[in-house]
Amino acid sequence: LTKPSFEHHVAVCCLVFVVLWVVEFALRFTAGPALAKLVGIPELAGSKEKILVGRSLMSFIFMCWCTYDGIYGVYEVGGWEYMWDQVPVVGGNTTTPAQISAGRLYLYAPRAQRLALFHVTWEVKNLMDSIIHGDGIIFVVHHILTGVVAYLGLNPFMQIYAPFFLGVTELSTAVLCVLALFDDERGMGIPALAVGLPGVKARLGEVFAVSFVALRIVAWPLVSYVFIKDTLAVMDTELCHSYEAAVFYLVSNVVLTTMQFIWLGEIIQAALKQFGLIDDGKAKKA
């Protein structure tokens, strides 16, 4: 198997970019009003609310696809044992540790290539969204880093890890995309939805917390550890195509991992507020 040409990448990115916007606009004009009637919350049909619903549901659909493709992608590169340990790839040179790692890091996997390519497009769109909607600097940094990481993976490089980092972990993001609609504190959601369906918000919060901790707090560092070992084994040898790219991957992994724990702190704080263990400030405002 050979990787697609640069022209093919550009064409696919442009097509995916257009499709993402078309789907989002379609959901803006259909999902909001339909949900308003279904759950009895007329605010969902408002102009601002329709934009939020369209954006969140389009993101949910994309993240579900990433999760699906990521799961199958893990088995395409050999299975979960390749994520947890430096297992040599089939047909790779196993003479030295560096050659074993190089065989892993430069493995070409069609699903991983597709995930990386789609993520480049996705992060460009999300970066635009974050700037337009004022999501905050941490999201802007996240989209830039993830987009560049995905782009560098098209070499191919690090594709053995793409199904996990760009696919499987997006399961928690899929849940978050829906949960964000219930945000009633940072202006990123629809307060009426949180008030009208508090039970749904609570259950979504619980599912998100469990999936986030399992995938991004427990599994993410474990896979990152093997990824770092592979990278360090190759980056100072002639087997590495770009020392700078390897360094960028290492730094990005540290930054993105740190972000996971920052968000974990926010999840814990939200849980404490929900269970009334800390003051959420609403009583004072009232």
C-alpha positions in Angstrom: 0.0 0.0 0.0 1.2 3.5 -0.8 0.0 6.8 0.7 -2.2 9.1 -1.4 -0.7 12.0 -3.3 -0.6 15.6 -2.0 -3.2 16.6 -4.6 -5.5 13.8 -3.3 -5.0 15.1 0.3 -6.0 18.6 -0.7 -9.0 17.5 -2.6 -10.3 15.3 0.2 -9.7 18.1 2.8 -11.7 20.6 0.7 -14.5 18.1 0.2 -14.7 17.2 3.9 -14.6 20.9 4.9 -17.6 21.6 2.7 -19.5 18.6 3.9 -18.9 19.6 7.6 -20.4 23.0 6.9 -23.3 21.7 4.9 -24.2 19.2 7.6 -23.9 21.9 10.3 -26.1 24.3 8.4 -28.7 21.6 7.7 -28.8 20.7 11.4 -29.2 24.4 12.3 -32.4 24.7 10.4 -33.9 21.3 11.2 -32.6 19.9 14.5 -33.2 23.0 16.7 -36.9 23.4 15.8 -37.5 19.6 15.9 -35.9 19.3 19.4 -37.9 22.3 20.5 -41.2 20.5 19.7 -39.9 17.1 21.0 -38.8 18.3 24.5 -41.1 21.2 24.8 -38.4 23.9 25.1 -39.2 26.7 22.6 -35.9 28.4 23.2 -34.2 25.7 21.1 -35.7 27.3 18.0 -34.1 30.7 18.6 -31.6 32.0 16.2 -28.6 31.7 18.5 -29.7 28.4 19.9 -30.1 26.9 16.4 -26.5 27.7 15.7 -25.4 26.0 19.0 -27.5 22.9 18.3 -26.2 22.6 14.7 -22.6 22.9 15.8 -22.9 20.5 18.7 -24.8 17.8 16.8 -22.5 18.0 13.8 -19.5 17.6 16.2 -21.3 14.7 17.8 -21.7 12.9 14.5 -18.1 13.5 13.5 -16.7 12.3 16.8 -18.9 9.1 16.7 -17.4 8.4 13.2 -13.9 9.0 14.6 -14.5 6.6 17.5 -15.8 3.9 15.1 -13.0 4.3 12.6 -10.5 4.4 15.5 -11.6 1.2 17.0 -11.3 -0.6 13.6 -8.0 1.3 13.0 -6.5 -0.2 16.2 -6.9 -3.7 14.8 -5.6 -2.6 11.4 -2.3 -1.7 12.9 -2.1 -5.0 14.9 -4.4 -4.8 17.9 -4.4 -3.3 21.4 -1.1 -5.0 22.3 0.6 -2.6 19.9 -0.7 0.3 22.0 0.4 -1.0 25.4 3.9 -2.2 24.5 6.6 -1.9 21.8 5.5 -4.9 19.9 7.4 -5.2 16.5 5.2 -4.8 13.5 4.9 -7.7 11.0 7.7 -7.6 8.5 9.7 -4.9 10.4 13.4 -5.0 11.2 13.9 -6.3 14.7 17.7 -6.1 14.9 17.9 -3.2 17.3 15.4 -1.3 19.6 15.6 1.7 17.2 14.7 -0.4 14.2 11.8 -1.9 16.1 10.5 1.6 17.0 11.1 2.9 13.4 9.1 0.0 12.0 6.2 1.0 14.3 6.5 4.8 13.8 6.7 4.6 10.0 4.0 2.0 9.5 1.4 3.1 6.9 -2.2 2.4 7.8 -5.0 3.5 5.5 -7.5 4.1 8.3 -5.0 6.0 10.3 -4.1 8.1 7.2 -7.8 8.9 6.8 -8.3 9.8 10.4 -5.3 12.1 10.3 -6.5 13.7 7.1 -10.0 14.3 8.3 -8.7 15.6 11.6 -6.6 18.2 9.8 -9.8 19.5 8.2 -11.8 19.2 11.4 -9.3 21.2 13.4 -9.2 24.0 10.9 -13.0 24.2 11.1 -13.0 24.0 14.9 -10.3 26.6 15.1 -12.6 28.9 13.1 -15.5 28.0 15.3 -13.5 28.6 18.5 -12.5 32.1 17.4 -16.0 33.0 16.1 -17.8 31.7 19.2 -15.1 32.7 21.8 -14.5 29.3 23.2 -11.3 30.3 25.0 -7.6 30.2 24.4 -7.2 26.6 25.7 -9.4 25.4 22.9 -7.6 27.5 20.3 -4.3 26.0 21.4 -5.8 22.5 21.4 -7.1 22.8 17.8 -3.8 24.2 16.5 -1.7 21.5 18.2 -3.9 18.6 17.2 -4.2 19.9 13.6 -0.4 20.1 13.2 0.0 16.7 14.8 -2.5 15.2 12.4 -0.9 16.9 9.4 2.6 15.6 10.3 1.2 12.1 10.7 0.4 12.1 6.9 4.1 11.5 6.2 3.3 8.7 7.3 4.5 9.1 10.8 3.2 7.9 14.2 0.2 6.3 12.4 0.3 3.3 14.7 -1.0 5.7 17.5 -3.5 7.6 15.4 -6.4 5.2 15.9 -6.2 5.7 19.6 -5.4 9.4 19.9 -7.5 10.6 17.0 -10.2 7.9 17.2 -10.9 5.9 20.3 -10.4 8.8 22.7 -13.0 10.9 20.8 -15.7 8.8 22.4 -15.6 11.1 25.4 -15.6 14.1 23.1 -18.8 12.8 21.4 -20.6 12.9 24.8 -19.1 16.3 25.5 -20.5 17.7 22.3 -24.0 17.0 23.5 -23.3 17.9 27.1 -22.0 21.3 26.0 -25.6 22.2 24.9 -26.6 22.1 28.6 -23.8 24.5 29.7 -25.5 27.3 31.7 -22.4 29.0 33.2 -19.9 29.9 30.5 -22.3 31.0 27.7 -21.4 28.0 25.5 -24.8 26.2 25.9 -28.5 26.8 26.2 -29.6 27.6 29.8 -33.2 26.7 29.1 -32.1 23.2 28.2 -30.3 22.7 31.5 -33.3 24.0 33.4 -35.8 22.0 31.4 -33.9 18.7 31.4 -31.8 18.6 34.6 -31.9 14.8 34.8 -30.6 14.4 31.2 -27.8 16.9 31.9 -26.8 15.0 35.1 -26.7 11.6 33.3 -24.7 13.0 30.4 -22.3 14.5 32.9 -21.8 11.2 34.5 -21.3 9.3 31.2 -18.8 12.0 30.1 -16.9 11.9 33.4 -16.5 8.1 33.3 -15.5 8.0 29.6 -13.1 10.9 30.0 -11.3 9.4 33.0 -11.1 6.0 31.5 -9.8 7.1 28.1 -7.9 10.3 28.7 -6.7 10.0 32.3 -6.0 6.3 32.6 -5.5 5.0 29.0 -4.0 8.2 27.5 -0.9 8.3 29.7 -0.3 4.6 29.2 -0.3 4.8 25.4 1.7 8.1 25.7 4.4 6.3 27.6 4.9 3.7 24.8 4.7 6.5 22.2 7.5 8.5 24.1 9.7 5.4 24.3 9.3 4.8 20.5 10.0 8.4 19.7 13.1 8.6 21.9 14.5 5.4 20.5 14.4 6.8 16.9 14.8 10.6 17.1 18.6 10.7 17.5 19.3 8.1 14.8 19.4 8.2 11.0 16.1 6.3 11.0 14.2 9.5 12.0 13.0 11.5 9.0 12.8 14.7 11.0 14.3 15.4 14.4 12.1 18.6 14.6 8.9 16.7 13.9 9.8 14.1 16.6 10.4 16.9 19.1 7.2 18.6 18.2 5.3 15.4 18.8 6.9 15.0 22.2 6.1 18.6 23.2 2.6 18.4 21.9 2.0 15.2 23.8 3.1 16.8 27.0 0.9 19.9 26.4 -2.2 17.8 25.4 -1.7 15.5 28.3 -1.5 18.5 30.6 -4.7 19.8 29.1 -6.4 16.5 30.0 -5.6 17.0 33.6 -6.7 20.6 33.6 -10.0 19.5 32.2 -10.1 16.8 34.8 -10.0 19.5 37.5 -12.9 21.2 35.8 -14.9 18.0 35.8 -14.2 17.4 39.5 -15.3 21.0 40.3 -18.5 20.5 38.3 -19.2 17.3 40.0 -18.7 18.8 43.5 -21.1 21.6 42.5 -23.7 19.2 41.3 -23.6 17.3 44.5 -23.7 20.5 46.6 -20.3 19.9 48.1 -19.1 23.4 47.0 -21.0 26.6 46.4 -21.8 27.2 42.7 -22.4 30.9 43.2 -26.0 30.8 42.0 -27.4 31.5 45.4 -25.4 34.7 45.8 -26.6 35.9 42.3 -30.2 35.2 43.3 
